[in-house]
């Protein structure tokens, strides 16, 4: 079967990555809104701007740096032992609400997995749907609801990357979920677990929509992550999802919503989140 134009773009990205860095790290972390500077030493890591990588697109969203960083992460675990692992960091992502199609949204993820990355940790900033939860904490994503009306498996975007009909019954690796939970508890950090409701955006939701999402059992709502998860699972990579709860959904606390407030909340609690994410990332089994 001949290669699609989309597949050729992914191959161009992979060729660049191989020449640039050689062997791929096992783990990659996507840093969402407000989290791009949360990783200690990330500005000193080996870097390539998205604009330098064939096929990659720079994000137009505030808080998304738009570069790939790779470095050796060294941490001291709660038991005192030191662990390290080379990790790739995508500082920013492409969203459908920026005018990207489903293939462009997941291109970077497809390229990293085709390069050799085995596991993806997806972080995001999300609206909290449970008023008993504390803002600034993380929610481990246990499952998602895709309300974007998009799929990265449709047409040429899914050709050649795996089965077209992908089993999504265990989208987020349960063992990885447990490791994130255990690390958070060992650090005396509160962490929640729940379903992520993925919407297209870019507007925030209405109070009526928030009530509907809650009735479906969702714990958080956001404008990313679900398409990336679908693409990664099609390609056989393990996935973990983590949402920083930056604000309550519309109508829950009678507050006006703004992207600046979302960014501010992410920045304020980024150190705690990075501490949990990195300590878990260096120990995850592939």
VEXDREN-2710 file (C-alpha; in Angstrom, 1 decimal):
% VEXDREN-2710
k/r/px/py/pz
1/UNK/0.0/0.0/0.0
2/UNK/1.3/3.4/-0.9
3/UNK/2.1/5.9/1.9
4/UNK/-0.4/8.7/2.4
5/UNK/0.7/12.3/2.5
6/UNK/0.1/12.3/6.2
7/UNK/2.3/9.2/6.8
8/UNK/5.1/10.8/4.8
9/UNK/5.0/13.9/7.0
10/UNK/5.3/11.6/10.1
11/UNK/8.3/9.8/8.5
12/UNK/10.0/13.1/7.8
13/UNK/9.6/14.0/11.5
14/UNK/11.0/10.7/12.6
15/UNK/14.0/11.0/10.3
16/UNK/14.8/14.4/11.8
17/UNK/14.5/13.0/15.3
18/UNK/16.8/10.1/14.6
19/UNK/19.5/12.3/13.1
20/UNK/19.1/14.9/15.9
21/UNK/19.2/12.6/18.9
22/UNK/19.6/9.0/17.8
23/UNK/17.7/6.5/20.0
24/UNK/14.3/7.7/21.3
25/UNK/13.6/7.9/25.1
26/UNK/11.2/5.4/26.4
27/UNK/8.9/8.0/28.0
28/UNK/7.6/11.3/26.7
29/UNK/5.6/13.9/28.6
30/UNK/3.3/16.5/27.1
31/UNK/3.3/19.6/29.2
32/UNK/0.0/21.4/29.1
33/UNK/-1.0/25.0/29.8
34/UNK/1.1/26.6/32.5
35/UNK/3.4/23.6/32.9
36/UNK/6.1/24.3/30.3
37/UNK/8.6/25.7/32.9
38/UNK/7.7/23.3/35.7
39/UNK/10.4/20.8/35.1
40/UNK/13.7/21.6/36.9
41/UNK/16.5/22.2/34.5
42/UNK/14.3/22.0/31.4
43/UNK/15.8/25.2/29.8
44/UNK/19.2/23.6/29.9
45/UNK/18.1/20.4/28.1
46/UNK/18.8/19.6/24.5
47/UNK/16.1/21.3/22.5
48/UNK/14.5/21.6/19.1
49/UNK/11.8/24.1/18.2
50/UNK/8.7/22.7/16.6
51/UNK/9.4/25.0/13.7
52/UNK/12.7/23.2/13.1
53/UNK/11.1/19.7/13.0
54/UNK/9.5/18.8/9.7
55/UNK/5.8/18.3/10.1
56/UNK/5.6/19.8/13.6
57/UNK/3.5/23.0/14.1
58/UNK/3.9/25.6/16.7
59/UNK/1.0/26.2/19.1
60/UNK/-0.7/29.6/19.0
61/UNK/-1.9/29.3/22.6
62/UNK/-0.4/31.3/25.5
63/UNK/1.6/29.1/27.8
64/UNK/2.6/26.6/25.1
65/UNK/6.3/27.1/24.4
66/UNK/6.4/25.0/21.2
67/UNK/9.6/23.0/21.6
68/UNK/10.9/19.5/22.2
69/UNK/13.3/19.0/25.1
70/UNK/15.2/15.8/26.0
71/UNK/17.2/15.3/29.2
72/UNK/18.2/12.9/32.0
73/UNK/15.8/13.3/34.9
74/UNK/17.3/12.5/38.3
75/UNK/15.1/12.3/41.4
76/UNK/15.3/11.2/45.0
77/UNK/12.4/8.9/45.8
78/UNK/10.5/9.0/49.1
79/UNK/12.5/5.9/50.3
80/UNK/15.7/7.8/49.7
81/UNK/16.9/5.9/46.7
82/UNK/18.0/7.9/43.6
83/UNK/16.6/7.0/40.2
84/UNK/17.0/8.5/36.7
85/UNK/15.6/8.2/33.2
86/UNK/16.0/10.0/29.9
87/UNK/12.7/11.7/29.1
88/UNK/11.4/13.7/26.2
89/UNK/9.2/16.7/26.9
90/UNK/6.8/18.3/24.4
91/UNK/6.3/21.8/25.7
92/UNK/2.9/22.6/24.2
93/UNK/0.5/20.8/21.9
94/UNK/-1.7/21.6/18.9
95/UNK/-5.4/21.9/19.6
96/UNK/-8.3/21.4/17.2
97/UNK/-9.7/24.8/18.2
98/UNK/-6.7/26.5/16.7
99/UNK/-7.9/25.3/13.3
100/UNK/-5.9/22.1/13.2
101/UNK/-7.4/18.9/11.9
102/UNK/-7.3/15.7/13.9
103/UNK/-4.1/14.6/12.1
104/UNK/-2.3/17.8/13.0
105/UNK/-3.4/17.5/16.6
106/UNK/-1.8/14.1/17.1
107/UNK/1.1/14.5/14.6
108/UNK/3.7/15.1/17.4
109/UNK/2.5/12.1/19.3
110/UNK/2.5/9.9/16.2
111/UNK/6.1/11.0/15.4
112/UNK/7.5/10.3/18.9
113/UNK/5.9/6.8/19.0
114/UNK/7.0/6.0/15.5
115/UNK/10.5/7.1/16.6
116/UNK/10.5/4.6/19.4
117/UNK/8.8/6.2/22.5
118/UNK/6.9/3.5/24.3
119/UNK/4.9/5.5/26.9
120/UNK/3.1/8.9/26.9
121/UNK/2.2/11.0/29.9
122/UNK/-0.4/13.6/28.9
123/UNK/-0.8/16.6/31.2
124/UNK/-3.4/19.3/30.8
125/UNK/-5.1/22.2/32.6
126/UNK/-8.8/21.4/33.1
127/UNK/-12.0/22.7/34.7
128/UNK/-13.0/20.9/37.9
129/UNK/-16.6/19.5/38.0
130/UNK/-16.5/18.4/41.6
131/UNK/-16.9/21.3/44.1
132/UNK/-15.6/19.2/46.9
133/UNK/-12.2/18.9/45.2
134/UNK/-9.5/21.4/45.8
135/UNK/-8.2/23.5/43.0
136/UNK/-4.5/23.3/42.2
137/UNK/-4.5/19.5/42.7
138/UNK/-4.2/16.9/40.0
139/UNK/-6.8/14.4/38.8
140/UNK/-5.5/11.1/37.4
141/UNK/-7.5/10.4/34.3
142/UNK/-9.2/7.0/34.5
143/UNK/-11.2/7.2/31.3
144/UNK/-12.4/9.9/28.9
145/UNK/-15.5/11.0/27.0
146/UNK/-14.8/12.3/23.5
147/UNK/-17.2/15.1/22.7
148/UNK/-15.1/16.7/20.0
149/UNK/-16.8/14.9/17.1
150/UNK/-13.2/14.2/15.8
151/UNK/-11.1/11.1/15.6
152/UNK/-7.4/10.7/14.5
153/UNK/-8.3/7.3/13.1
154/UNK/-10.5/8.6/10.3
155/UNK/-9.2/8.5/6.8
156/UNK/-5.5/8.9/6.1
157/UNK/-4.8/10.1/9.6
158/UNK/-5.2/6.5/10.9
159/UNK/-3.8/4.6/7.9
160/UNK/-0.6/2.6/8.6
161/UNK/-0.5/3.2/12.4
162/UNK/-2.4/0.2/13.6
163/UNK/-5.9/-1.2/13.6
164/UNK/-8.7/1.2/12.5
165/UNK/-11.1/-0.1/15.1
166/UNK/-9.1/0.3/18.4
167/UNK/-10.2/-1.1/21.7
168/UNK/-10.5/1.8/24.1
169/UNK/-11.7/-0.1/27.2
170/UNK/-8.4/0.4/28.9
171/UNK/-7.2/3.7/27.4
172/UNK/-5.2/4.8/30.5
173/UNK/-2.9/2.2/31.9
174/UNK/-4.2/1.0/35.3
175/UNK/-0.8/0.1/36.7
176/UNK/0.5/3.6/35.8
177/UNK/-2.5/5.2/37.5
178/UNK/-1.7/3.3/40.7
179/UNK/1.9/4.4/40.6
180/UNK/0.9/8.1/40.3
181/UNK/-1.5/7.6/43.2
182/UNK/1.2/5.9/45.3
183/UNK/3.8/8.6/44.6
184/UNK/1.4/11.4/45.5
185/UNK/0.4/9.8/48.7
186/UNK/4.1/9.1/49.7
187/UNK/4.6/12.9/49.2
188/UNK/1.5/13.7/51.3
189/UNK/0.0/15.3/48.2
190/UNK/-3.7/15.1/47.6
191/UNK/-4.7/13.6/44.2
192/UNK/-8.0/12.7/42.7
193/UNK/-9.1/10.2/40.1
194/UNK/-11.9/10.6/37.5
195/UNK/-13.2/10.8/34.0
196/UNK/-12.0/13.6/31.6
197/UNK/-14.6/15.1/29.4
198/UNK/-13.0/16.3/26.1
199/UNK/-14.6/19.2/24.2
200/UNK/-13.6/21.1/21.1
201/UNK/-13.4/24.6/22.5
202/UNK/-12.2/27.3/22.3
203/UNK/-15.0/28.8/24.3
204/UNK/-15.7/27.7/27.9
205/UNK/-18.7/25.7/28.6
206/UNK/-22.2/27.0/29.7
207/UNK/-23.6/26.2/33.1
208/UNK/-26.1/23.9/31.4
209/UNK/-23.3/22.0/29.7
210/UNK/-21.4/21.6/32.9
211/UNK/-24.4/20.2/34.6
212/UNK/-24.8/17.7/31.7
213/UNK/-21.1/16.7/31.9
214/UNK/-21.5/16.1/35.7
215/UNK/-24.5/13.9/35.1
216/UNK/-22.3/11.7/32.8
217/UNK/-20.0/11.1/35.7
218/UNK/-17.1/13.3/34.5
219/UNK/-14.7/14.9/37.0
220/UNK/-12.9/17.4/34.8
221/UNK/-13.4/19.0/31.4
222/UNK/-10.8/20.2/28.9
223/UNK/-10.0/20.9/25.3
224/UNK/-7.1/18.4/24.7
225/UNK/-5.8/14.9/25.4
226/UNK/-8.5/12.6/24.1
227/UNK/-7.3/12.6/20.5
228/UNK/-3.7/12.1/21.6
229/UNK/-4.8/9.2/23.7
230/UNK/-6.7/7.5/20.8
231/UNK/-3.7/7.9/18.5
232/UNK/-1.3/6.6/21.1
233/UNK/-3.4/3.5/21.9
234/UNK/-3.8/2.7/18.2
235/UNK/0.0/2.6/18.0
236/UNK/0.3/0.4/21.1
237/UNK/1.9/3.0/23.5
238/UNK/1.0/3.1/27.1
239/UNK/-0.8/6.3/28.2
240/UNK/-1.2/8.1/31.5
241/UNK/-3.3/11.3/31.8
242/UNK/-3.1/14.0/34.5
243/UNK/-5.3/17.1/34.7
244/UNK/-4.4/20.1/36.8
245/UNK/-7.6/21.4/38.2
246/UNK/-7.3/25.1/37.6
247/UNK/-10.9/26.4/37.9
248/UNK/-14.4/25.2/38.7
249/UNK/-16.8/24.7/35.7
250/UNK/-19.2/27.5/34.8
251/UNK/-22.0/28.0/37.2
252/UNK/-20.5/25.9/40.0
253/UNK/-18.9/28.7/41.9
254/UNK/-20.4/31.8/40.1
255/UNK/-16.9/32.9/38.9
256/UNK/-15.9/34.4/35.5
257/UNK/-13.5/32.2/33.6
258/UNK/-10.4/33.3/31.8
259/UNK/-7.3/31.7/30.3
260/UNK/-5.1/34.0/32.3
261/UNK/-6.6/32.6/35.5
262/UNK/-6.1/29.0/34.2
263/UNK/-2.4/29.8/33.5
264/UNK/-1.9/31.5/36.9
265/UNK/-3.3/28.5/38.8
266/UNK/-1.1/26.1/36.7
267/UNK/2.0/28.2/37.5
268/UNK/1.2/28.4/41.2
269/UNK/1.1/24.7/41.7
270/UNK/3.4/23.6/38.9
271/UNK/6.2/22.6/41.4
272/UNK/4.0/20.1/43.3
273/UNK/2.7/18.6/40.0
274/UNK/6.1/18.3/38.5
275/UNK/7.4/16.6/41.6
276/UNK/4.7/13.9/41.4
277/UNK/4.9/13.5/37.6
278/UNK/8.7/13.1/37.5
279/UNK/9.0/10.7/40.5
280/UNK/6.4/8.5/38.9
281/UNK/7.9/8.9/35.3
282/UNK/11.3/7.5/36.3
283/UNK/9.7/4.4/37.8
284/UNK/7.0/3.5/35.3
285/UNK/7.3/0.1/33.7
286/UNK/7.1/-0.1/29.9
END
